[in-house]
Amino acid sequence: MKNIIKPHAKINQELIDKFLEMKNVYSLSAILSDVQERDNVMRHTIKQRTVNKRIIGPALTVKLTPGDIVDCLIIFEIAQRGDVVVIDAFSESETSIWGGLMCGLSKAAGIVGVVIDGSSRDTDEAKMLDFPIYSAYVSPRASHTAYSGRKEPIEVNTPIVCGGVIVRPGDLIVADEIGVTIAPADDLEEMYVRAKEQIEKEEITRAEILKGATVKELLEKFGRI
């Protein structure tokens, strides 16, 4: 098998910037899930492993081969600033495909974080670099690439499955201390409008709670808590 490398997805940077303006909103991954009727949430096993730093950005997808995990160094040939690398490593728990040096290279390339359905390592170095890793596992064992030199097969910018969710190149990734949610690129405009409305509603609800509103009053006014 040979590598399959497809062009970088076309990104609507204006829409991405609108979501970036939400970076300080409480529980943004949860809000994005709510406005998609609880859809597109990755499994809880994919957790924040390094710094408590939110990731918001378009997906640069990577698909590895089960039982033949290699390093994805080729991403640096096509990555754009603001990308989130999302890797389908088939939930491989004992072989890590991302570590401290990858974090350093990614930071230099403007990549804002990585989400791995698999294992990572060197979390101490990643913390020093202030680089966010979200992964299913952490393990010291590296891939065979450092020893064999082989860097294939691998797919880049093809649809993948990560954390039980289909992720396509350019889909929006929102990862925080709660979890990881995606929004399909084709739906971003609608999702932004819905998310903005939900954020505003929650801010009003918080204010009502501080004023002493009861659960009954909140349900009558907002229809939910």
MIPA-958867 format. One record per residue: x, y, z of N, C-alpha, C in turn; residue number from 1. Coordinates in nm, 2 decimals. Example, Ala and Ser with C-alpha at 12.3 -4.5 7.8 and 13.67 -1.06 7.14 Angstrom:
2
     n_X     n_Y     n_Z    ca_X    ca_Y    ca_Z     c_X     c_Y     c_Z  seq
    1.32   -0.57    0.78    1.23   -0.45    0.78    1.32   -0.33    0.78    1
    1.28   -0.22    0.71    1.37   -0.11    0.71    1.29    0.00    0.79    2
***
This chain:
225
     n_X     n_Y     n_Z    ca_X    ca_Y    ca_Z     c_X     c_Y     c_Z  seq
    0.08   -0.12    0.00    0.00    0.00    0.00    0.09    0.12    0.00    1
    0.05    0.23   -0.07    0.12    0.35   -0.08    0.04    0.46   -0.01    2
    0.11    0.57    0.01    0.04    0.68    0.08   -0.07    0.74   -0.02    3
   -0.17    0.79    0.05   -0.28    0.87   -0.03   -0.28    1.01    0.04    4
   -0.24    1.10   -0.04   -0.23    1.24    0.01   -0.32    1.33   -0.07    5
   -0.42    1.38   -0.02   -0.51    1.47   -0.10   -0.49    1.61   -0.06    6
   -0.53    1.70   -0.15   -0.51    1.85   -0.12   -0.58    1.89    0.01    7
   -0.53    2.00    0.06   -0.59    2.06    0.18   -0.73    2.10    0.15    8
   -0.82    2.08    0.25   -0.96    2.12    0.23   -0.97    2.28    0.22    9
   -1.07    2.32    0.14   -1.09    2.47    0.13   -1.16    2.51    0.26   10
   -1.10    2.61    0.32   -1.15    2.66    0.45   -1.22    2.79    0.44   11
   -1.33    2.80    0.50   -1.40    2.93    0.52   -1.35    3.00    0.64   12
   -1.24    3.08    0.63   -1.17    3.14    0.74   -1.26    3.23    0.82   13
   -1.35    3.30    0.75   -1.44    3.39    0.81   -1.53    3.32    0.91   14
   -1.58    3.21    0.88   -1.66    3.13    0.97   -1.58    3.07    1.09   15
   -1.46    3.02    1.05   -1.37    2.97    1.16   -1.34    3.09    1.26   16
   -1.32    3.21    1.21   -1.29    3.32    1.30   -1.41    3.35    1.39   17
   -1.53    3.33    1.34   -1.65    3.35    1.43   -1.65    3.26    1.54   18
   -1.62    3.13    1.51   -1.61    3.03    1.62   -1.50    3.06    1.72   19
   -1.38    3.11    1.66   -1.27    3.15    1.75   -1.31    3.26    1.85   20
   -1.40    3.34    1.81   -1.45    3.45    1.90   -1.52    3.39    2.02   21
   -1.56    3.26    2.01   -1.63    3.19    2.12   -1.53    3.12    2.22   22
   -1.40    3.15    2.20   -1.30    3.07    2.28   -1.32    3.08    2.43   23
   -1.38    3.18    2.48   -1.39    3.20    2.63   -1.53    3.16    2.68   24
   -1.61    3.11    2.59   -1.75    3.07    2.63   -1.74    2.94    2.71   25
   -1.83    2.93    2.82   -1.83    2.81    2.90   -1.87    2.69    2.81   26
   -1.81    2.58    2.83   -1.85    2.45    2.78   -1.88    2.45    2.63   27
   -1.79    2.50    2.55   -1.82    2.52    2.41   -1.84    2.38    2.34   28
   -1.77    2.28    2.38   -1.79    2.15    2.32   -1.94    2.10    2.35   29
   -1.99    2.13    2.47   -2.12    2.09    2.50   -2.23    2.17    2.42   30
   -2.20    2.30    2.41   -2.29    2.38    2.33   -2.30    2.33    2.19   31
   -2.19    2.30    2.13   -2.19    2.25    1.99   -2.26    2.12    1.98   32
   -2.25    2.04    2.08   -2.33    1.91    2.08   -2.48    1.94    2.09   33
   -2.51    2.03    2.18   -2.65    2.07    2.20   -2.72    2.11    2.07   34
   -2.65    2.20    2.00   -2.72    2.26    1.88   -2.72    2.16    1.76   35
   -2.65    2.04    1.78   -2.66    1.94    1.68   -2.74    1.82    1.73   36
   -2.82    1.85    1.83   -2.91    1.75    1.89   -2.83    1.63    1.94   37
   -2.72    1.66    2.01   -2.63    1.56    2.08   -2.55    1.48    1.98   38
   -2.54    1.52    1.86   -2.47    1.44    1.76   -2.32    1.49    1.75   39
   -2.24    1.41    1.69   -2.10    1.44    1.65   -2.01    1.47    1.78   40
   -2.03    1.39    1.88   -1.95    1.40    2.00   -1.86    1.27    2.00   41
   -1.73    1.29    2.02   -1.63    1.18    2.02   -1.65    1.11    2.16   42
   -1.61    0.98    2.16   -1.61    0.90    2.28   -1.53    0.97    2.39   43
   -1.58    0.95    2.52   -1.52    1.01    2.63   -1.38    0.97    2.66   44
   -1.33    0.86    2.59   -1.19    0.81    2.61   -1.09    0.91    2.55   45
   -1.13    0.99    2.46   -1.04    1.09    2.40   -1.04    1.21    2.49   46
   -0.93    1.22    2.57   -0.92    1.32    2.67   -0.81    1.42    2.66   47
   -0.82    1.53    2.73   -0.71    1.62    2.73   -0.59    1.56    2.81   48
   -0.48    1.56    2.74   -0.36    1.49    2.81   -0.25    1.58    2.85   49
   -0.25    1.70    2.80   -0.14    1.79    2.84   -0.19    1.92    2.90   50
   -0.20    2.03    2.83   -0.24    2.16    2.89   -0.39    2.18    2.88   51
   -0.45    2.25    2.97   -0.59    2.28    2.97   -0.61    2.40    2.87   52
   -0.61    2.36    2.75   -0.61    2.46    2.64   -0.71    2.42    2.53   53
   -0.81    2.50    2.51   -0.91    2.47    2.41   -0.86    2.47    2.27   54
   -0.91    2.38    2.19   -0.88    2.37    2.05   -1.00    2.41    1.97   55
   -0.98    2.50    1.87   -1.09    2.54    1.78   -1.02    2.55    1.64   56
   -1.06    2.47    1.54   -1.00    2.49    1.41   -1.05    2.38    1.32   57
   -1.01    2.39    1.19   -1.05    2.29    1.09   -0.96    2.17    1.09   58
   -1.02    2.06    1.06   -0.95    1.93    1.07   -0.86    1.90    0.95   59
   -0.74    1.87    0.98   -0.65    1.80    0.88   -0.65    1.66    0.92   60
   -0.71    1.57    0.84   -0.73    1.43    0.89   -0.61    1.34    0.84   61
   -0.59    1.24    0.93   -0.49    1.14    0.90   -0.54    1.00    0.93   62
   -0.52    0.91    0.84   -0.57    0.77    0.86   -0.45    0.68    0.86   63
   -0.42    0.60    0.97   -0.31    0.51    0.97   -0.37    0.37    0.94   64
   -0.28    0.27    0.95   -0.31    0.13    0.92   -0.30    0.05    1.04   65
   -0.41   -0.02    1.08   -0.40   -0.10    1.20   -0.29   -0.21    1.20   66
   -0.22   -0.22    1.30   -0.11   -0.32    1.31    0.02   -0.27    1.24   67
    0.01   -0.16    1.18    0.13   -0.11    1.10    0.14    0.05    1.12   68
    0.14    0.09    1.24    0.14    0.23    1.28    0.27    0.30    1.24   69
    0.26    0.41    1.16    0.38    0.49    1.12    0.36    0.63    1.17   70
    0.47    0.70    1.17    0.46    0.85    1.20    0.40    0.92    1.08   71
    0.33    1.03    1.12    0.26    1.11    1.01    0.34    1.24    0.98   72
    0.47    1.22    0.96    0.55    1.34    0.93    0.51    1.42    0.80   73
    0.45    1.35    0.71    0.41    1.41    0.58    0.31    1.52    0.60   74
    0.24    1.53    0.72    0.15    1.64    0.73    0.21    1.78    0.72   75
    0.34    1.79    0.76    0.40    1.92    0.76    0.43    1.97    0.62   76
    0.40    1.89    0.52    0.42    1.94    0.38    0.29    2.01    0.33   77
    0.18    1.99    0.40    0.05    2.05    0.36   -0.03    2.12    0.47   78
    0.02    2.11    0.59   -0.06    2.17    0.70   -0.06    2.33    0.68   79
   -0.17    2.38    0.73   -0.18    2.53    0.73   -0.20    2.58    0.87   80
   -0.17    2.70    0.89   -0.18    2.76    1.02   -0.33    2.76    1.07   81
   -0.35    2.72    1.19   -0.48    2.71    1.24   -0.54    2.57    1.24   82
   -0.47    2.48    1.17   -0.52    2.34    1.15   -0.52    2.26    1.28   83
   -0.62    2.17    1.30   -0.62    2.07    1.40   -0.59    1.94    1.34   84
   -0.49    1.87    1.38   -0.46    1.74    1.32   -0.55    1.63    1.39   85
   -0.62    1.56    1.32   -0.71    1.45    1.37   -0.67    1.32    1.31   86
   -0.64    1.23    1.40   -0.57    1.10    1.36   -0.66    0.98    1.40   87
   -0.68    0.90    1.30   -0.75    0.77    1.32   -0.64    0.66    1.33   88
   -0.60    0.63    1.45   -0.50    0.53    1.48   -0.57    0.40    1.53   89
   -0.69    0.38    1.50   -0.77    0.26    1.52   -0.76    0.22    1.67   90
   -0.76    0.32    1.76   -0.76    0.30    1.90   -0.64    0.22    1.95   91
   -0.53    0.22    1.88   -0.41    0.15    1.92   -0.36    0.21    2.05   92
   -0.36    0.12    2.15   -0.33    0.17    2.29   -0.18    0.16    2.33   93
   -0.10    0.08    2.26    0.03    0.05    2.31    0.14    0.12    2.23   94
    0.11    0.17    2.11    0.21    0.23    2.02    0.17    0.38    2.00   95
    0.25    0.47    2.04    0.22    0.61    2.03    0.27    0.67    1.90   96
    0.19    0.75    1.84    0.22    0.80    1.71    0.24    0.96    1.71   97
    0.25    1.01    1.84    0.27    1.15    1.85    0.34    1.18    1.98   98
    0.45    1.26    1.97    0.52    1.29    2.09    0.57    1.44    2.10   99
    0.67    1.46    2.18    0.72    1.59    2.20    0.78    1.66    2.08  100
    0.85    1.59    1.99    0.91    1.65    1.87    0.80    1.69    1.77  101
    0.70    1.60    1.76    0.59    1.63    1.68    0.51    1.76    1.73  102
    0.51    1.78    1.86    0.45    1.90    1.91    0.53    2.02    1.87  103
    0.66    2.01    1.89    0.74    2.12    1.85    0.73    2.16    1.70  104
    0.73    2.06    1.62    0.72    2.08    1.47    0.58    2.14    1.44  105
    0.48    2.09    1.51    0.35    2.14    1.49    0.33    2.29    1.53  106
    0.39    2.32    1.64    0.38    2.46    1.69    0.44    2.55    1.59  107
    0.56    2.51    1.54    0.63    2.59    1.44    0.55    2.61    1.31  108
    0.47    2.51    1.28    0.39    2.51    1.16    0.26    2.58    1.18  109
    0.22    2.62    1.30    0.10    2.69    1.32   -0.02    2.60    1.35  110
    0.01    2.47    1.36   -0.10    2.37    1.40   -0.14    2.40    1.54  111
   -0.27    2.40    1.57   -0.31    2.45    1.71   -0.34    2.33    1.80  112
   -0.33    2.21    1.76   -0.36    2.09    1.85   -0.37    1.97    1.77  113
   -0.38    1.85    1.84   -0.40    1.72    1.78   -0.50    1.64    1.86  114
   -0.58    1.57    1.79   -0.68    1.48    1.85   -0.65    1.34    1.79  115
   -0.63    1.24    1.88   -0.58    1.11    1.83   -0.67    1.00    1.89  116
   -0.73    0.92    1.80   -0.79    0.80    1.84   -0.68    0.69    1.85  117
   -0.60    0.70    1.95   -0.49    0.62    1.96   -0.40    0.67    2.08  118
   -0.27    0.65    2.07   -0.19    0.69    2.19   -0.09    0.80    2.15  119
   -0.06    0.87    2.26    0.05    0.98    2.25    0.15    0.96    2.36  120
    0.26    1.03    2.35    0.36    1.02    2.46    0.43    1.16    2.48  121
    0.53    1.16    2.56    0.60    1.29    2.58    0.51    1.40    2.63  122
    0.41    1.37    2.71    0.32    1.47    2.75    0.38    1.58    2.84  123
    0.50    1.54    2.90    0.57    1.65    2.98    0.63    1.75    2.89  124
    0.68    1.71    2.78    0.74    1.80    2.68    0.63    1.89    2.62  125
    0.52    1.82    2.59    0.40    1.90    2.53    0.35    2.00    2.62  126
    0.35    1.98    2.75    0.31    2.08    2.85    0.41    2.19    2.85  127
    0.54    2.16    2.84    0.64    2.27    2.84    0.62    2.36    2.71  128
    0.58    2.30    2.60    0.56    2.37    2.48    0.42    2.43    2.47  129
    0.33    2.41    2.57    0.20    2.46    2.58    0.12    2.42    2.46  130
    0.14    2.29    2.42    0.07    2.23    2.30   -0.03    2.13    2.35  131
   -0.16    2.15    2.31   -0.27    2.06    2.35   -0.27    1.93    2.27  132
   -0.27    1.82    2.35   -0.29    1.68    2.29   -0.42    1.62    2.35  133
   -0.51    1.58    2.27   -0.62    1.50    2.31   -0.61    1.36    2.25  134
   -0.60    1.26    2.34   -0.58    1.12    2.29   -0.66    1.02    2.37  135
   -0.67    0.90    2.32   -0.74    0.80    2.39   -0.65    0.73    2.49  136
   -0.52    0.73    2.47   -0.42    0.66    2.55   -0.29    0.74    2.56  137
   -0.21    0.70    2.66   -0.07    0.75    2.67    0.02    0.63    2.69  138
    0.13    0.62    2.61    0.22    0.51    2.63    0.36    0.55    2.58  139
    0.47    0.50    2.65    0.60    0.53    2.61    0.65    0.48    2.47  140
    0.58    0.37    2.43    0.63    0.30    2.31    0.61    0.39    2.18  141
    0.72    0.41    2.10    0.71    0.48    1.98    0.67    0.39    1.86  142
    0.63    0.45    1.75    0.61    0.37    1.63    0.74    0.32    1.57  143
    0.73    0.23    1.47    0.85    0.17    1.42    0.93    0.26    1.32  144
    0.87    0.38    1.29    0.93    0.46    1.19    1.07    0.51    1.23  145
    1.09    0.54    1.35    1.22    0.58    1.40    1.33    0.48    1.38  146
    1.29    0.35    1.37    1.39    0.24    1.35    1.39    0.19    1.21  147
    1.28    0.18    1.14    1.27    0.13    1.01    1.29    0.24    0.90  148
    1.25    0.36    0.94    1.26    0.47    0.84    1.14    0.47    0.75  149
    1.05    0.37    0.76    0.94    0.36    0.67    0.82    0.45    0.72  150
    0.76    0.53    0.62    0.66    0.63    0.66    0.53    0.60    0.58  151
    0.51    0.48    0.54    0.38    0.45    0.47    0.34    0.31    0.51  152
    0.21    0.27    0.50    0.10    0.35    0.43    0.04    0.45    0.53  153
   -0.01    0.56    0.47   -0.08    0.66    0.54   -0.17    0.74    0.45  154
   -0.29    0.78    0.50   -0.38    0.87    0.42   -0.39    1.00    0.49  155
   -0.39    1.11    0.41   -0.40    1.24    0.46   -0.51    1.31    0.39  156
   -0.60    1.38    0.46   -0.71    1.46    0.40   -0.81    1.37    0.33  157
   -0.84    1.25    0.40   -0.95    1.17    0.35   -1.04    1.15    0.47  158
   -1.17    1.11    0.45   -1.26    1.09    0.56   -1.21    0.98    0.66  159
   -1.22    1.01    0.79   -1.17    0.91    0.89   -1.28    0.89    0.99  160
   -1.26    0.80    1.08   -1.34    0.78    1.20   -1.25    0.81    1.32  161
   -1.29    0.90    1.41   -1.21    0.93    1.53   -1.30    0.94    1.65  162
   -1.28    0.86    1.75   -1.37    0.86    1.86   -1.51    0.82    1.83  163
   -1.53    0.74    1.73   -1.66    0.70    1.69   -1.74    0.79    1.60  164
   -1.67    0.90    1.56   -1.74    1.00    1.48   -1.67    1.01    1.34  165
   -1.74    1.03    1.24   -1.69    1.05    1.11   -1.64    1.20    1.10  166
   -1.51    1.21    1.06   -1.45    1.34    1.05   -1.40    1.36    0.91  167
   -1.44    1.47    0.84   -1.39    1.49    0.71   -1.30    1.61    0.71  168
   -1.21    1.62    0.61   -1.12    1.73    0.60   -1.19    1.87    0.61  169
   -1.15    1.96    0.69   -1.21    2.09    0.70   -1.33    2.10    0.80  170
   -1.37    1.98    0.86   -1.47    1.99    0.96   -1.42    2.07    1.08  171
   -1.51    2.14    1.15   -1.46    2.22    1.27   -1.45    2.12    1.39  172
   -1.33    2.14    1.45   -1.31    2.06    1.57   -1.31    2.16    1.69  173
   -1.39    2.12    1.79   -1.39    2.20    1.92   -1.35    2.10    2.03  174
   -1.24    2.12    2.10   -1.20    2.03    2.20   -1.17    2.11    2.33  175
   -1.22    2.07    2.44   -1.19    2.14    2.57   -1.18    2.03    2.68  176
   -1.18    2.08    2.80   -1.17    1.99    2.92   -1.29    1.89    2.93  177
   -1.40    1.92    2.86   -1.51    1.84    2.87   -1.51    1.72    2.77  178
   -1.46    1.75    2.65   -1.45    1.65    2.54   -1.43    1.71    2.41  179
   -1.46    1.63    2.30   -1.43    1.68    2.17   -1.56    1.66    2.09  180
   -1.60    1.77    2.02   -1.72    1.77    1.93   -1.68    1.83    1.80  181
   -1.74    1.78    1.69   -1.71    1.83    1.56   -1.84    1.89    1.50  182
   -1.82    1.98    1.40   -1.93    2.03    1.32   -1.89    2.01    1.18  183
   -1.97    1.95    1.10   -1.94    1.93    0.96   -1.92    2.06    0.88  184
   -1.82    2.07    0.80   -1.79    2.19    0.73   -1.91    2.25    0.65  185
   -1.99    2.16    0.60   -2.10    2.21    0.52   -2.21    2.27    0.60  186
   -2.21    2.25    0.73   -2.31    2.30    0.82   -2.27    2.41    0.91  187
   -2.15    2.46    0.89   -2.09    2.56    0.98   -2.17    2.68    1.00  188
   -2.22    2.74    0.89   -2.29    2.86    0.90   -2.41    2.85    0.99  189
   -2.49    2.74    0.97   -2.61    2.71    1.05   -2.57    2.68    1.20  190
   -2.46    2.61    1.22   -2.42    2.57    1.35   -2.37    2.70    1.43  191
   -2.31    2.79    1.36   -2.27    2.92    1.42   -2.39    2.99    1.47  192
   -2.49    3.01    1.39   -2.61    3.08    1.43   -2.68    3.01    1.55  193
   -2.69    2.88    1.55   -2.75    2.81    1.66   -2.67    2.82    1.79  194
   -2.53    2.81    1.77   -2.45    2.82    1.89   -2.46    2.95    1.95  195
   -2.46    3.06    1.87   -2.47    3.19    1.92   -2.60    3.21    2.00  196
   -2.71    3.16    1.94   -2.84    3.17    2.01   -2.83    3.10    2.15  197
   -2.77    2.98    2.14   -2.77    2.90    2.27   -2.68    2.97    2.37  198
   -2.57    3.02    2.33   -2.48    3.09    2.42   -2.56    3.21    2.49  199
   -2.63    3.29    2.41   -2.70    3.40    2.46   -2.81    3.36    2.56  200
   -2.88    3.25    2.52   -2.99    3.20    2.61   -2.93    3.15    2.74  201
   -2.82    3.09    2.74   -2.75    3.04    2.87   -2.71    3.16    2.95  202
   -2.66    3.26    2.89   -2.62    3.38    2.97   -2.74    3.44    3.04  203
   -2.85    3.45    2.97   -2.97    3.50    3.03   -3.02    3.41    3.14  204
   -3.01    3.28    3.12   -3.06    3.19    3.22   -2.97    3.20    3.35  205
   -2.84    3.21    3.33   -2.75    3.23    3.45   -2.79    3.35    3.53  206
   -2.82    3.46    3.45   -2.86    3.58    3.52   -2.99    3.57    3.60  207
   -3.08    3.49    3.54   -3.21    3.47    3.61   -3.19    3.38    3.73  208
   -3.10    3.28    3.72   -3.07    3.20    3.84   -3.02    3.28    3.95  209
   -2.93    3.37    3.92   -2.87    3.46    4.02   -2.97    3.55    4.09  210
   -3.08    3.58    4.01   -3.18    3.66    4.07   -3.28    3.58    4.15  211
   -3.26    3.45    4.15   -3.35    3.37    4.23   -3.46    3.29    4.16  212
   -3.45    3.28    4.03   -3.56    3.21    3.95   -3.56    3.07    3.99  213
   -3.68    3.01    4.00   -3.70    2.87    4.03   -3.69    2.78    3.90  214
   -3.68    2.65    3.92   -3.67    2.56    3.81   -3.80    2.57    3.73  215
   -3.92    2.58    3.79   -4.04    2.59    3.72   -4.04    2.72    3.63  216
   -4.00    2.83    3.69   -4.00    2.96    3.62   -3.90    2.95    3.50  217
   -3.79    2.89    3.52   -3.69    2.87    3.41   -3.74    2.79    3.30  218
   -3.81    2.68    3.33   -3.87    2.59    3.23   -3.98    2.66    3.15  219
   -4.06    2.74    3.22   -4.17    2.81    3.16   -4.11    2.91    3.06  220
   -4.00    2.97    3.10   -3.94    3.08    3.02   -3.85    3.03    2.90  221
   -3.77    2.93    2.93   -3.67    2.88    2.83   -3.70    2.74    2.78  222
   -3.78    2.67    2.84   -3.82    2.53    2.79   -3.72    2.43    2.82  223
   -3.61    2.46    2.89   -3.50    2.37    2.93   -3.41    2.44    3.03  224
   -3.33    2.35    3.09   -3.23    2.41    3.19   -3.09    2.38    3.12  225
***
